[in-house]
Amino acid sequence: MNRLHPLSAVTYALQYGFTWLWVPVVLVLVLGGIFDPISPAWTPIAAPLGFLAGAVYGIVYYYRFEYGVTPDTFDVSSGVVARRSREIPYGRIQNVDVKQGVLQRLLGLAIVSIETAGGGNTEASLNFVSESDANRLQEQIRRRTADVKDRRRKRDREAVAADGQESAADAPNGIEGDNAALGDEDGTSLEDGVSEPRRPHRQRLFDLEARELLLYSFTSFRPAAVAAVLFVFFLATDRIIDLFVITAQPLGGPAALGEGTPTSYGILTVVSAINGILITYLLSVAYTFGTYYGFQLGRADDDFVYERGLLQRYSGSIPVEKVQSVTVTENPLQRLIGYAGLWVETAGYGPESSGGSQSAVPLAKQGRVHQFTENLTDVETPTFHSPPTLARRRYLVRYSLVATLVVAAVFALAQVTPLERWYLAAVVFAAVPPAAHLKYVHLGYFVGDDHLVIRRGFWKRRTTVIPYYRIQTVSTRRSIFQRRLGLASLVVDTASSQTFVWATPTVYDVDLEDARDVNTTGRKRLQSALRERARDDDLGLSVDFT
């Protein structure tokens, strides 16, 4: 068994020290208000004692934390009072992530996180190991995981070939019998005496070039930037408002708050909104640039592997067998310059992602992304079917109602404020026809031989390719308005996690009969695809990116 890097003892000592520091402080303050003999003046003495106790606990935790690599499992033992020992089989390991912050990179340290099947929770985390040990563990565990999966597939194929006469436990190349395959051949010895398998061949698929990184940074938006701006505004509200007032003064804004006219306040509002949007956008650009700096995508055995990050460096993998669907994403600006991105959806796991969504290609030429998508999924070039024109009329009515609510809100505001000419808000009706048309023309679906392809969205158009064997359920949904128009929406659910950002792929507003036909076809082809995969046991994912 191995221990963490010695600097981990310092980290745990500080972490638990500052956490425990507040325990005696709170006790002294609370008990001091109840019992007279206890005085709040004891706080300067209680705080160092709490810090010392926490630091001692952290150091003991470091010495009690051990990990090791065995032929069949990755073992972790931890705990001071309550001891916990975990044996993680390689067959359940989804991914080994390596993360480095700025300070950790300077010190040559890294955090290793081991994720298992069944969700995005970390099964084991090593805080901290040396950078070389982190990379060694990552490659070592990934290779052993791939070996276990290969033996499992080989055993299943042999069991099928034997027509059920040979059970999995009796297979000549079962897991137990193949442990010898992890011997010294083409491997090197480890510290704990376990032989390291041959280093997997890594094929590079995509590098994010400097020009593509800049384009991606300036043509995408990160919601985290909004949260950062709001947080800073909350901490320094008065200073930021004063800065906005000073910025608006050359354009006719008020000299100070409480000393302006309605017109000057209107100018202040507009200038402040523009400044806020500009600052948020620049933060989004910086965040995207730092997150995807040095992005590389490759393949090692049955995993897509990636590296990225400027200040914080990440490296991890996307298990190929857990890929449920792939999605091509484009916003209007990216479509204008002929670029697109590619995301993959995984089953219940998404390292550093949106709950199962992981970027495979942040941004590249549309031709390259579409070529990569076709090579990755073997999907034929889709010919999309659009919803009936009746759906466009539905969107026209929907957006007209939204515009009516906007005008009504402005009218209500004019009744309690000096706002005049509220009726100018009716200009929003001019945006209703183009909005309805743009929503309609960006909807489409394609029922292929092996895949269902769904396209939707204007501001963030997503084209999702779903293999039939990955479909969990296909359900037809109809609202009150859809029933009156004879329309229906088809919801296609996979094992990937639905998140706030990524909704379940849906074919919107098609004829009811078409929806039923797609539903029936999807079920039939799902069964055929499952039978073929049971016979071939093939991942069905190639890796060419040309």
MOTA-V248016 format. One record per pair of residues at least 12 apart in sequence whose C-alpha atoms are under 6 Angstrom apart, sorted by the first residue. I is the first residue (numbers start at 0). J is the second residue. D is the distance in whole Angstrom. If there is no record, write none. Layout:
BEGIN
I:J:D  I:J:D
END
This chain:
BEGIN
0:65:6  0:66:5  0:67:5  1:65:5  1:66:5  1:67:6  2:65:5  3:127:6  3:128:5  4:127:6  4:128:5  7:127:6  8:58:5  8:61:5  11:57:5  12:54:4  12:57:4  12:58:6  15:53:5  15:54:6  15:57:6  16:50:4  16:53:4  16:54:4  17:50:6  19:49:5  19:50:6  19:53:5  20:46:5  20:49:4  20:50:4  23:45:6  23:49:6  24:42:6  24:45:6  24:46:6  60:79:6  63:77:6  64:76:6  64:77:4  72:86:6  72:87:5  72:88:4  72:89:6  73:86:6  73:87:5  74:86:4  89:144:5  90:144:6  90:147:6  91:115:5  91:116:6  92:114:6  92:115:4  93:114:6  93:115:5  93:116:6  94:113:6  94:114:5  94:316:6  95:112:6  95:113:5  95:137:6  96:111:6  96:112:5  96:314:6  96:315:4  97:110:6  97:111:5  97:313:6  97:314:5  98:110:5  98:312:6  98:313:5  99:311:5  99:312:5  100:311:4  101:310:5  101:311:6  107:129:6  107:130:5  108:128:6  108:129:4  108:130:5  109:127:6  109:128:6  109:130:5  110:125:6  110:126:5  110:127:5  111:124:6  111:125:5  112:124:4  118:347:5  118:348:5  119:348:5  181:196:6  182:194:6  185:197:5  199:299:6  200:299:6  201:298:6  201:299:5  202:297:5  202:298:5  203:297:4  204:296:6  204:297:5  204:544:6  205:295:6  205:296:5  206:295:5  207:294:5  215:362:6  216:284:5  216:287:5  216:288:5  217:284:6  220:283:6  221:283:5  224:279:6  224:282:6  224:283:5  243:271:6  247:267:5  247:270:6  251:263:6  252:266:6  252:267:5  289:308:6  289:309:5  290:308:5  291:307:5  291:308:5  292:307:6  292:308:5  292:309:5  293:307:5  294:306:6  294:307:4  301:319:6  302:316:6  302:317:6  302:318:5  302:319:5  303:316:5  303:317:5  304:316:4  321:345:5  321:346:5  322:344:6  322:345:4  323:344:5  323:345:5  323:469:6  324:343:6  324:344:5  324:464:6  324:465:5  325:342:6  325:343:4  325:463:6  325:464:5  326:341:6  326:342:5  326:462:5  326:463:4  327:340:6  327:341:5  327:461:6  327:462:5  328:340:5  328:460:6  328:461:5  329:459:6  329:460:5  330:458:5  330:459:5  337:365:6  338:363:5  338:364:4  338:365:5  339:362:5  339:363:6  339:365:5  340:360:5  340:361:5  340:362:4  341:359:6  341:360:5  342:357:5  342:358:4  342:359:5  343:356:6  343:357:5  344:356:5  344:495:6  345:495:5  346:494:5  346:495:4  347:495:5  347:496:5  355:495:6  355:496:5  371:544:5  374:541:6  374:543:6  375:540:5  375:541:5  375:542:6  376:540:6  381:445:6  383:443:5  383:444:5  383:445:5  384:443:5  384:444:5  385:443:5  386:509:5  390:508:6  391:439:6  394:435:5  395:435:5  398:431:6  402:427:6  402:428:6  406:424:6  406:425:6  441:455:6  442:454:5  442:455:5  449:466:6  450:465:5  450:466:4  450:467:5  451:464:6  451:465:5  452:464:5  467:525:5  468:525:5  468:528:5  468:529:6  469:493:6  470:493:5  471:492:6  471:493:5  472:492:5  473:490:6  473:491:5  474:489:6  474:490:5  475:488:6  475:489:5  476:488:5  485:511:6  486:508:5  486:509:5  486:510:5  486:511:5  487:508:5  487:509:6  487:511:5  488:506:5  488:507:4  488:508:5  489:505:6  489:506:5  490:505:4  491:504:6  491:505:6
END
